[in-house]
Amino acid sequence: MQMTYQSDYGRLRHSRWYERILLSFRTNLVLGFVLTTVIPALLTWGWQWNSQGAMTTIMASGIAYLIATSAVHAISRFPGTRALIYILPFMTITYFLMGLLLTTVQLDFSLEPMLMSYALSLAAAYTGYWIGNRYRVRKIAVVPIGQVEDFCTQNVVDWRWLQQPDLRDLRIDGIVVDLKSALSPEWQRFLADCMIQRIPVHDAQRFHEELTGKVGLEHIYQNRYGLMVTNNTYELIKRAADFVVALIMLPLVLPPIAIAAIMIKRDDPGPVFFKQKRAGFQGIEFDVYKLRSMYVNPENQTPTAGVEDPRITRVGRVLRKYRIDELPQIFNVLKGDMSLIGPRPETPSLTAAYEKDIPFFRYRHVVRPGITGWAQIEQGYVSEVEGSKRKLEYDFYYIRKFSFWMDVLIIIRTIKTVFTGSGAR
């Protein structure tokens, strides 16, 4: 019997016209722009905005607000991120850089209304976050067919399991279904009706990947190659940026390398640097440079599950915790062997071992390996056995989401790890 989608059946959550307006990011962006530009201008100049300084200040404040707000919105869409954490640093950095730019080019502007705009932008962003916080837990209906039990497990979502192809009065944000399963005609018509009503229908596997930040290896062959193609333009821009940033960082990196070298020598006699062959971009092997964090003869000790690796020196534990042992890889970046951000390079032997079980593993070499990456900030250090497959899942997610904002997020969280040691193991 054919199901008819009636008006008293379930519908898209927040679909009423006033909800769509009030909860729209574009609406909040426009209202915030008016608040952070017009109000400071009125309080400072009234309606007399014809001076060059007034217009420059208004435009600069508006641009700073739009850039910061858009950046927070873009980054908070990745798994494990909250907009609340990034509002203050992004607003502060953007307004500071805008003021620095105006001062450098010697454009006439007023500092007081710009500071007022900065304060209002923080107030608007935090207010918007707290008001909308109650709506952020997504309500997702689940079609109980196929392997959905494997994917619909994250507690960040309010799962609503359906018993029949009918939503009734349920208001939801979307529907999750195993699109590779055999759906009955009733369920197919139900999904078609949902899409007609603009209710998003998500594939369970892809939805799980977006929640966890991982591409499951057991389902890797179900991903079309086209879904993991990188952006060639951004790849070229990133390589140029890597080289310039590495040159700028070089004077800052050399002093801590020198201090670490002295500590390594005092802790365990032997070489300061560690060099090892790794499989890199397009599968080409190269020598990766690191500060030595293990004893000269680590093979005399065997790591045990649940116990700290005895092969690592006392200094080495500190170097690893704060990622200082990775600093010499700045030279790999300058040479073009590596990027600042990307999957960690594996040894050729481990790469060959993985390729026996996972032929698709070779696709990991489609981007340059990095000093830090998505797997490192999500998981930290792991042994060659412990968590290695999970690390690959994070690497494939990074390749799929290869973008500027993904790299910005990784940089921010890496800086947090360097200064706090959190997230590293």
KAWOCOR-V607012 format. One line per field, one symbol per residue. psi: psi as a letter, one per 20 degrees, with the letter a starting at -180 (. if undefined). burial: b if it has 9 or more other ideal C-beta (glycine too) atoms within 8 Angstrom, else e. A space follows every 10 residues. Layout:
# KAWOCOR-V607012
psi: ???
burial: ???
This chain:
# KAWOCOR-V607012
psi: ppqporhjrq rpqkiqghgh ghjphgghgg ghgggigggh gghgicjnji qhhghggggg gggggggggh gggghiiqqj qphhhigghg gggghghghg ghggjlqprp hghhhggggh hgggghghgh gihijhopop qpolqbkhhh hmipjiqnpo pqhrmpicjp prirppqnii roprhghghg hghghhjkop oqpgghhghh hikqophijh iipqhhikpr ohghggghgg hggghgghhg hhhgghgggh gghghhgopa qgqppqpqpb pkjpqrpqpq ppirqhmiii qpqqpiqqoi iprghhgggh gjkhiihiih hhghijhrrh prqpprqhgh ghghhhhnhi hhihjiqpqr grrghghhha qqrhgojghh hhghghgggh jorghghggg gghggggghh iqiq.
burial: eebeeeeebb bbebbeeebb eebeeebbbe bbbbbbbebb bbebbeeebe eebbbbbbeb bbbbbbbbbb bbbebbebee bebeebbeeb bbbbbebbbe ebeeeeeebb eebbebbbeb bbebbbebbe ebeeeeebbb bbbebbbbee bbeeeebeeb ebeeeebeeb bbbbbbbbee bebeebbbbb bebbbebebe bbbbbebbbe bbbbbbbebb eebeeeebeb eeebbeebbe ebbebbeebb eebeebbeeb bebbeebeee eebbeeebbb bebeebebbb bbbbbeeeee eebeeeeeeb ebbebbbbbb ebbbbbbbbb ebbbeebbbb bbbbbbbbeb beebbeebee bebbbebbbb bbbbbbbbbe ebeeeeebeb bbbbbbbbbb ebeebbbbbb bbbbebbeee eebbe
